[in-house]
Amino acid sequence: MNWRYIIKQLGFPPSSLFIALLAAWLLRKRLPRLAQLLFYTTLAFFYALSLPITVDVLARTIETEPALTRDNWPDLAQRADAIVILGGGREKPDNAWQFTQPSAQAMQRARYAVRLSNASQLPLLATGGA
């Protein structure tokens, strides 16, 4: 693990917000007004980032590609080399299966990828899981 990775992890939420809370706690006696401002601002950011509307707005900024329509499925092989299925979580094992099972979201992704693969004849690559 290199320093660049560590700095990136500490620079973005939630790590950066925890660092801000730590700074507010360290400044509480020396600069109490600044510490109080930093504390309440950090709590406001924590709250704002936990709201579903904030998640939706932030997700829209990175989800710019529309979903594929069925009309685009056959010529998908001209635009891609493979279909990658990202992991979607897993369920706890029960007595019937005795192993962990893919979550409902992971199964939906897998079914959609198989349909795309059948229509476009592209190979599948599954990732994730432990």
C-alpha positions, 0 to 999 in steps of 0.5 A, a space after each residue: 500500500 503506497 502513501 498516495 492511497 492512504 492520503 486519498 482515503 484520509 482526504 475523502 468522507 468519511 475519513 476526512 470528517 472524522 479527522 475534522 471531528 478530531 481537530 475540533 476536539 483538539 482545538 476545544 481549549 485553545 480555540 473554543 469558537 473555532 472548535 465549536 464551528 468545526 464540530 457543528 459543521 462536521 456534524 451537518 456534513 455527516 447528516 447531509 451525506 446520510 440523507 437519501 436525497 444527497 445520495 441520489 444527487 451525488 449518484 446522478 453526477 457519476 451515473 451519466 450513461 443511460 441503461 441499455 435498451 433491448 435494441 442495443 443488445 445485439 450490437 453490444 459486441 461492437 462496443 465492448 469486449 466482455 460483460 463484467 458483473 460486479 459483486 452485489 453482496 451475499 446473504 448469511 448461510 442457512 441450513 438448506 444451503 449450508 453456504 452463503 448465497 448471493 444477495 437479491 441485488 447480486 442475482 438481479 445483476 447476474 440475470 441481467 448480465 446473462 441476458 446481455 451475454 446471450 443477446 450479444 455473445 459476449 463473455 462474462 466476468 464475475 467479480 466480488 465475493 469472499 
